[in-house]
Amino acid sequence: MLKYKRILLKLSGEALMGNKPSGIDEERLMDYVSQIKEVSDMGVEIGIVIGGGNIFRGMSGQAKGFDRIKGDYMGMLATVINGLAIQSALESVGTKCRLLTAVEMSPVGARYTPKRVNDAFENGEVIIFGFGTGNPFFTTDTAAALRAVELRAEVLLKGTRVDGVYTADPEKDPSATRFSKITFTEAYEKGLKIMDLTAITLCTENNMPIEVFDMNKSGNLKRLVQGEAIGTLVYKG
C-alpha cells in the first residue's frame, strides 16, 4: 500500500560527498539511486531536486570575494553536474529518467516545461530538475518547493543525514528531541531551520507538506512512501 504516489525528493549536494571532502562519493550515489529505483519500480512518480554544495555554494563564494550573482550561477551549474551523475547512475541500473533544466542547456538536458514533466511521468520516467529556479538569490530548497507545487506532488521529501526535525542540532546537542510532526507556524516560531523562508512560504501557501527523513539509511525512502512514520512531518495545520 502506497501513501504517496507522486513525490518531490530534495537531496543536498553535500550528501553526495559521503566521507569525501568534496565531489561525489560513488557508493553514496549508488545507494541513493538504488532507493530511488526501488520506489520507482513500485509505481511512484518521482521528481528530484539536487543541491550543488559538494561542488560550489554561491553564498559561501560571496564570503570569499565572488560576485553573488555569478556565484549563484556557479552553484546552479553544480546542480546540473550532480543531476547528470544521478541520471547516469539511474540509467546504469535500468531506470528511465530525464534531466530537465531551468534554462536552455541543450544537449545536456531539455528545458523544463510542465508538458515535459507530464510526458516523462506518462513514460514512467524519473525526473531530475537541474539549475535551481534559473535565477540568482534563490536556493535549491526554494527550487524544490516550486517544483513540488508545479508538478502537484503529494509531498516534498527532504532527504538528510538526520532522521527528522529536532529541537536543536542533534549532532551538537545530545539532549535535542525529535518532532514526529510539527506545523509550519510552530516551526517558524521555534526558529527551526527546515528549509529557507521562501521555500517554507511556498509550501505553506500551497498546502505542500514536507517530510524530513534520513536518506542515508537504506530502505528509508521505500518505508516512507509506504506510510511508515520514520521522520518528521511538517504541515500547514
C-alpha positions, -999 to +999 in steps of 0.1 A: +000+000+000+014+034-011+008+065+010+024+087-017+022+081-055+039+114-067+067+129-047+094+156-050+126+144-034+151+171-023+187+159-018+216+181-007+247+182-028+268+177+004+250+144+010+266+131-022+301+137-008+297+108+016+330+107+036+349+126+009+359+163+014+342+173-018+328+159-051+307+127-054+311+095-034+302+068-058+290+044-031+267+070-016+254+079-051+246+043-059+229+038-026+206+068-033+200+055-068+191+020-056+165+035-032+150+057-060+149+028-084+131+006-057+104+032-052+101+040-089+096+003-096+067+004-072+049+029-095+057+061-076+062+091-098+094+109-087+108+143-092+143+151-078+159+184-070+196+181-060+218+208-045+253+217-056+271+223-023+295+194-028+310+214-057+302+251-051+279+271-029+271+306-041+267+322-007+300+308+006+317+320-026+304+355-018+322+355+015+354+348-003+350+376-028+329+362-056+302+383-070+269+370-056+251+366-089+280+349-106+284+327-075+248+317-076+251+307-113+282+287-105+262+269-078+233+262-102+258+248-127+270+225-099+234+211-095+235+202-132+267+182-127+251+163-098+219+158-118+239+143-147+256+119-121+222+108-108+209+104-144+238+083-154+236+062-123+199+056-127+203+046-163+230+022-153+205+003-132+178+003-159+157+031-146+143+055-172+149+091-163+151+126-177+171+157-168+152+190-171+170+223-166+156+257-157+174+273-186+182+261-221+212+237-218+209+215-249+224+189-253+229+185-215+192+184-208+159+196-221+145+229-207+118+225-180+082+228-191+051+213-174+044+194-206+078+177-205+071+167-169+037+151-178+053+134-208+080+119-186+056+107-159+034+091-186+065+073-199+074+060-164+105+082-161+121+097-130+126+134-135+157+153-123+154+191-121+187+209-126+198+246-124+176+255-095+149+280-103+171+295-130+175+327-110+202+340-086+192+347-049+171+315-047+182+283-031+176+248-042+152+245-013+131+271-030+135+252-063+123+220-046+093+238-032+085+254-065+088+221-085+068+202-059+039+227-063+042+228-100+041+190-106+013+187-080+033+163-058+016+149-028+046+157-006+081+172-006+105+147+009+137+163+022+163+136+025+190+145+050+216+127+072+194+131+103+161+113+110+139+144+112+134+178+127+148+183+163+145+210+189+183+217+183+210+203+161+213+166+173+249+164+161+258+192+185+232+188+213+227+153+226+197+164+246+178+175+214+145+157+209+128+149+176+094+160+165+072+134+149+052+162+133+050+200+135+031+228+118+048+254+096+038+280+121+052+262+150+085+255+132+088+292+123+080+304+159+106+280+173+132+291+147+137+256+133+157+258+101+139+231+080+143+250+047+148+286+038+119+310+045+110+314+008+106+276+004+086+274+036+063+302+025+057+285-009+048+252+009+026+269+034+006+289+009+001+259-013-005+234+014+025+213+004+036+190+034+073+183+039+086+151+054+122+153+067+139+119+070+173+101+070+181+093+034+214+077+044+197+047+058+190+023+030+153+014+026+140+046+043+126+061+011+105+030+005+093+029+041+083+065+039+062+062+007+045+032+022+034+054+051+058+045+079+064+074+104+102+075+102+109+112+101+091+145+108+060+156+090+058+194+086+023+206+076+001+236+074-021+226+103 
